[in-house]
Amino acid sequence: MKSYRTLDDADVKGKRVLVRVDLNVPMHDGKVADSTRIAEIAPTLTEISGKGGKVILLSHLNRPKKPNPKDSLRPVAAEVARIVKRPVAFAEDCVGPKAEAAVAAMKNGDILCLENTRFHPGEEKNDKAFAKKLAALGDMFVEEAFSAAHREHASISAIVTASKLTAYAGRAMKAELDALEKAFETPKHPVAAIVGGAKISTKLELLGHLLQKVETLIIGGGMANTFLAAQGKKIGKSLCENDLIGQARDILAKAQSLHREIVLPVDAVVAQKLAAHVPTRVVSVDEVGSADMILDIGPRTIARVIAVLGRAKTLVWNGPFGAFEVKPFDNGTIEVADAVAELTTAGRLVSFAGGGDTVAALNVASVTDRLSHVSTAGGAFLESLEGKTLPGVRVLMVSPAAGRKS
């Protein structure tokens, strides 16, 4: 991975530090329902504040068509204050007189949250003029929103490319980039990847890229059904992307030509419908009935996956094995997650996982804190696994402006 600047390279004392964070958190009745993302960025905010920097938070919330109280960051700013245990001021706009006045009133160590960047159409258009207005509020820029780093938006990309600001990675951003480097640039071999979820169509690029990087590719979830169909197996009423069966065959052929191992289910938990606590059967993938739906992996597949992981040194995981949101179809994912956690804790496996459904599944299994690194990012994590350089990462690699000391 290319080199990038971090907070270790920044002198923040007395500086106005624009920090792009992701405060797009779940809300319920006007209050933050899940503050995980805020907790992740708290060390960066307290570090900059503690070193005498003026912390100015930039973020979006939801997808507003126009400014409205429902999408205001004001209640989120209050939650940030609770978590960092410091006052957090709030400005009713992110550019213009209100933002400028709020920034001008800051003292060293203060924290200020600006209003939702998406209240301005220039944000999602990556508009240079809007980005320059944002940039004018700060002396330096810290990228601390990996989960939004795949967006080519003004507060993520143009704020650096259209200005003279130097960009630095925050602590959480650095942790994400370090994890990706360990997973793909300098991994311990053999490397295994678990790719699950409902559809191949959303992960074709990922599968193609992983075949170049890993020794073993484990495929689960609904997308495994399309591969089983590509092998000529009958899958009943299971989820299947019939128009992608040909591409599934191509992936299997490519794996064979590259001498990569692909692990597919050998048995499955089936039911007549997807609902909680319905009657289920465990069958071989060669014995799926015409009315059956494949909804989880069976015990022989679980044992095979765990055996494969037992000989791996590095694991990258994106996507669950079954319809984990509905019991008892969470069993396969939970058993594999438990095994990954045990191998990681024992020092036998370096494990990286990410994506919304994956994190939710790991939370169900109560193993999130036992893996080497778990990314709460969805699209950004997926695009990184595909080998893409994200806009929010690219700006960290831009050369500092000549003659400008930060």
C-alpha positions in Angstrom: 0.0 0.0 0.0 1.2 3.5 -0.8 2.4 5.7 2.0 0.0 8.2 3.6 0.2 10.9 6.3 -1.2 10.3 9.7 -1.7 12.4 12.9 1.8 11.5 13.8 2.9 13.8 11.0 0.7 16.7 12.1 1.3 19.7 14.4 -2.3 20.5 15.4 -1.7 23.0 18.2 -3.5 26.2 17.6 -4.7 24.9 14.2 -8.2 24.7 12.9 -8.5 21.0 12.1 -11.3 19.9 9.8 -12.1 16.3 10.7 -14.3 14.4 8.2 -16.2 11.8 10.4 -19.1 9.6 9.7 -21.9 10.6 12.0 -24.5 8.9 9.8 -25.7 6.9 12.8 -29.1 5.2 13.5 -31.6 7.6 15.1 -34.7 6.8 17.1 -37.1 9.5 18.4 -34.5 12.2 17.8 -31.8 10.4 19.7 -28.8 8.3 18.6 -29.7 4.6 18.8 -26.3 3.1 18.1 -23.1 5.1 18.9 -20.6 2.6 17.7 -19.2 4.9 15.0 -18.9 7.8 17.4 -16.9 5.6 19.9 -14.5 4.6 17.1 -13.6 8.2 16.3 -13.5 9.5 19.9 -9.7 8.8 20.4 -8.9 11.0 17.4 -11.1 13.8 18.6 -9.7 13.8 22.1 -6.1 13.5 20.9 -6.4 16.6 18.6 -8.3 18.5 21.3 -5.8 17.5 24.0 -2.9 18.8 21.8 -4.6 22.2 21.5 -6.1 21.8 18.1 -9.5 23.3 17.2 -11.6 20.3 16.2 -14.2 21.0 13.5 -16.4 18.1 12.6 -17.7 17.5 9.1 -20.3 14.8 8.4 -23.5 13.9 6.6 -26.7 12.3 8.0 -29.1 10.4 5.8 -30.0 11.6 2.3 -31.9 14.9 2.7 -33.3 16.5 -0.4 -33.2 19.9 1.4 -32.4 21.2 4.9 -34.8 19.9 7.5 -34.7 19.4 11.3 -35.1 15.6 11.0 -31.7 15.3 9.4 -29.9 17.8 11.6 -26.7 16.8 13.3 -27.5 18.7 16.5 -28.7 15.7 18.5 -25.7 13.7 17.2 -23.3 16.4 18.4 -24.8 16.0 21.9 -24.0 12.3 21.8 -20.4 13.0 20.6 -20.1 15.3 23.7 -21.3 12.5 26.0 -18.9 10.0 24.6 -15.8 12.2 24.4 -16.7 13.8 27.8 -16.1 17.3 26.5 -18.4 20.1 25.3 -19.2 20.0 21.6 -20.5 23.3 20.1 -22.9 23.2 17.1 -23.1 25.5 14.1 -26.4 25.7 12.2 -24.6 25.5 8.8 -21.4 24.0 7.5 -20.5 27.0 5.3 -21.3 30.7 5.3 -21.7 33.2 8.1 -23.0 30.9 10.8 -20.2 28.4 10.3 -17.6 31.1 10.0 -18.7 32.8 13.2 -18.7 29.5 15.1 -15.2 28.7 14.0 -13.9 32.2 14.8 -15.2 31.8 18.3 -13.2 28.6 19.0 -10.4 28.4 21.4 -7.6 25.9 21.4 -8.9 22.4 22.4 -12.6 23.3 21.5 -14.7 20.9 19.5 -17.3 22.1 17.0 -19.8 20.1 14.9 -21.0 21.7 11.7 -24.4 21.0 10.3 -25.2 18.2 7.8 -23.0 18.7 4.7 -25.7 17.1 2.5 -28.0 20.1 3.2 -26.0 21.6 0.3 -26.3 20.0 -3.2 -22.6 20.7 -3.8 -21.7 18.0 -1.3 -22.8 14.9 -3.3 -21.8 16.6 -6.6 -18.2 17.0 -5.3 -18.5 20.6 -6.2 -15.2 22.5 -6.1 -16.7 25.8 -5.1 -18.6 24.3 -2.2 -15.4 22.3 -1.2 -13.4 25.5 -1.1 -15.9 27.1 1.3 -15.5 24.1 3.6 -11.7 24.2 3.2 -11.6 27.9 4.1 -12.8 27.0 7.6 -9.6 25.0 8.4 -5.8 24.9 8.3 -5.6 21.1 7.8 -7.8 18.1 7.1 -8.1 14.8 8.9 -9.9 11.9 7.2 -11.6 9.8 9.8 -14.5 8.4 7.9 -13.4 5.2 6.3 -17.1 4.1 6.0 -17.7 7.1 3.7 -14.3 7.1 2.0 -15.7 5.4 -1.2 -17.9 8.5 -1.8 -16.6 11.1 -4.3 -18.1 13.9 -2.3 -16.9 17.5 -1.5 -16.2 17.0 2.2 -14.2 13.8 1.4 -12.4 14.4 -1.9 -12.6 17.9 -3.4 -12.0 19.5 0.0 -8.3 18.5 -0.5 -8.0 18.3 -4.3 -9.5 21.8 -4.8 -7.7 23.5 -1.9 -4.2 23.8 -0.4 -5.1 21.7 2.7 -2.9 18.8 3.6 -4.7 15.6 4.5 -3.9 13.2 7.4 -5.4 9.9 8.4 -7.1 9.8 11.8 -6.5 6.9 14.2 -9.6 4.9 13.2 -8.8 5.5 9.5 -5.2 4.3 10.0 -6.4 1.2 11.7 -8.6 0.4 8.7 -5.8 1.0 6.2 -3.3 -1.0 8.3 -5.7 -3.9 8.5 -6.2 -3.9 4.7 -2.5 -3.8 4.2 -2.0 -6.8 6.5 -4.8 -8.7 4.7 -3.7 -8.1 1.1 -0.2 -6.5 0.8 1.7 -8.3 3.5 -0.5 -11.3 4.6 0.7 -14.5 6.2 -0.1 -17.3 3.8 -2.1 -19.4 3.2 -4.9 -16.8 2.9 -8.6 -17.7 3.0 -11.6 -15.6 2.2 -15.2 -16.1 3.2 -17.7 -14.4 0.8 -21.4 -14.7 1.6 -24.6 -12.8 1.3 -27.5 -13.0 -1.0 -26.3 -12.2 -4.5 -23.3 -12.7 -6.7 -24.2 -9.7 -8.8 -23.0 -7.3 -6.0 -19.7 -9.2 -5.5 -18.5 -10.2 -9.0 -15.6 -7.8 -8.8 -14.8 -8.9 -5.3 -14.7 -12.6 -6.3 -12.5 -11.9 -9.3 -10.0 -9.9 -7.2 -9.9 -12.4 -4.3 -8.9 -15.2 -6.7 -5.7 -13.3 -7.4 -5.0 -12.9 -3.7 -6.1 -16.0 -1.7 -5.4 -19.7 -1.7 -8.9 -20.6 -0.7 -12.2 -19.0 -1.4 -15.2 -20.1 0.8 -18.6 -19.2 -0.7 -21.7 -19.1 1.4 -25.1 -17.5 1.7 -27.6 -17.2 -1.1 -24.9 -16.6 -3.6 -23.6 -20.2 -3.1 -26.9 -21.5 -4.6 -26.0 -19.9 -7.9 -22.7 -21.7 -7.9 -24.4 -25.0 -7.0 -26.7 -24.5 -9.9 -23.7 -23.8 -12.1 -22.5 -27.3 -11.1 -25.8 -28.7 -12.3 -27.3 -29.3 -8.8 -31.0 -28.9 -8.2 -31.7 -26.2 -5.6 -35.5 -26.2 -5.4 -37.0 -22.8 -4.6 -33.7 -21.4 -3.2 -32.6 -17.9 -4.1 -30.6 -18.1 -7.3 -29.5 -15.6 -9.9 -30.2 -17.7 -13.0 -28.8 -15.0 -15.4 -25.4 -15.3 -13.6 -25.0 -19.0 -13.7 -22.6 -18.7 -16.7 -20.5 -16.2 -14.8 -20.4 -18.5 -11.8 -19.1 -21.2 -14.1 -16.4 -18.8 -15.3 -15.3 -18.1 -11.8 -15.1 -21.8 -11.0 -13.0 -22.3 -14.2 -10.8 -19.4 -13.3 -10.2 -20.7 -9.8 -9.2 -24.1 -11.3 -6.8 -22.4 -13.8 -5.2 -20.4 -11.0 -5.0 -23.5 -8.7 -7.2 -21.9 -6.2 -9.5 -23.9 -3.9 -13.2 -23.0 -3.9 -15.2 -24.3 -1.0 -19.0 -24.7 -1.6 -21.6 -26.2 0.7 -21.8 -30.0 0.7 -25.0 -30.1 2.8 -27.6 -27.6 3.8 -30.4 -26.8 6.2 -33.6 -26.5 4.1 -37.2 -25.5 4.8 -40.4 -24.9 2.9 -40.3 -21.2 3.7 -38.2 -18.5 5.4 -39.7 -18.0 8.8 -38.7 -18.3 12.4 -38.8 -21.8 13.9 -40.3 -23.6 10.8 -39.7 -27.3 10.3 -36.2 -27.9 8.9 -34.2 -30.7 7.4 -30.5 -31.3 6.8 -29.8 -32.7 3.3 -26.9 -33.2 1.0 -26.7 -30.6 -1.7 -27.4 -33.4 -4.1 -30.8 -34.1 -2.4 -32.5 -30.7 -2.3 -36.2 -31.2 -3.0 -38.2 -29.2 -5.5 -40.1 -27.4 -2.7 -37.0 -26.8 -0.6 -35.3 -23.5 0.2 -31.6 -23.7 1.1 -31.4 -21.3 4.1 -28.1 -22.3 5.9 -25.1 -24.5 5.7 -25.3 -28.0 7.3 -23.0 -29.6 9.8 -20.7 -31.3 7.3 -20.1 -27.9 5.6 -19.5 -26.2 8.9 -16.9 -28.9 9.8 -15.2 -28.5 6.4 -15.1 -24.7 6.6 -13.6 -24.9 10.1 -11.0 -27.4 8.9 -10.0 -25.1 6.0 -9.7 -22.2 8.4 -7.6 -24.4 10.7 -4.8 -24.5 8.1 -5.1 -20.8 7.1 -3.0 -18.0 8.5 -5.0 -15.0 7.3 -8.8 -14.7 6.8 -10.8 -12.0 5.1 -14.6 -12.3 5.7 -17.5 -10.5 4.0 -21.0 -11.9 4.2 -22.9 -14.4 6.3 -23.5 -18.1 5.5 -27.3 -18.2 5.8 -30.4 -16.2 6.5 -28.8 -15.4 9.9 -31.5 -12.8 10.8 -34.0 -15.7 11.2 -33.5 -18.5 13.7 -32.4 -21.3 13.3 -30.7 -20.2 10.1 -28.0 -18.3 12.0 -26.4 -21.5 13.3 -23.8 -21.9 10.5 -22.6 -18.4 10.7 -22.4 -18.5 14.5 -20.4 -21.8 14.6 -17.9 -20.6 12.0 -17.6 -17.2 13.8 -16.9 -19.0 17.1 -14.2 -21.1 15.4 -12.6 -17.9 13.8 -12.6 -16.2 17.2 -10.9 -19.2 18.9 -8.3 -19.5 16.2 -7.6 -15.8 16.4 -7.4 -15.7 20.2 -5.0 -18.7 20.0 -2.7 -16.7 17.7 -3.2 -19.2 14.8 -5.2 -16.9 12.5 -5.2 -13.2 11.7 -8.8 -12.3 11.0 -10.4 -9.4 9.2 -14.1 -8.9 8.7 -16.4 -6.2 7.5 -19.6 -5.1 5.9 -23.0 -4.4 7.6 -24.4 -7.9 7.5 -21.1 -9.4 8.5 -20.8 -7.1 11.5 -24.4 -7.8 12.5 -23.8 -11.6 12.3 -20.6 -11.3 14.4 -22.5 -9.3 17.0 -25.1 -12.1 17.1 -22.3 -14.5 17.7 -20.8 -12.2 20.3 -17.3 -12.5 18.9 -16.7 -9.0 17.4 -14.0 -8.1 19.9 -12.2 -11.4 19.5 -11.3 -11.0 15.8 -8.1 -9.1 14.7 -10.1 -6.3 13.0 -13.7 -5.7 12.3 -14.7 -2.9 10.0 -18.1 -1.3 10.5 -17.8 0.1 6.9 -20.1 -1.4 4.2 -19.5 -0.2 0.7 -16.0 1.2 1.5 -14.8 -2.1 2.9 -16.2 -4.0 -0.1 -14.6 -1.7 -2.6 -11.3 -1.9 -0.8 -11.5 -5.7 -1.0 -12.1 -5.3 -4.7 -8.7 -3.6 -4.9 -10.0 -0.1 -5.5 -8.3 3.0 -4.1 -11.1 5.0 -2.4 -11.4 8.8 -3.0 -11.1 9.3 0.8 -7.8 7.3 0.8 -6.5 8.9 -2.4 -6.4 12.4 -0.9 -4.2 11.1 1.9 -1.6 10.3 -0.8 -1.6 13.8 -2.4 1.7 15.6 -2.0 1.6 18.4 0.6 1.3 21.9 -0.8 4.7 23.4 -1.5 5.9 25.8 1.2 3.0 25.0 3.5 3.8 23.7 6.9 1.2 21.8 8.9 
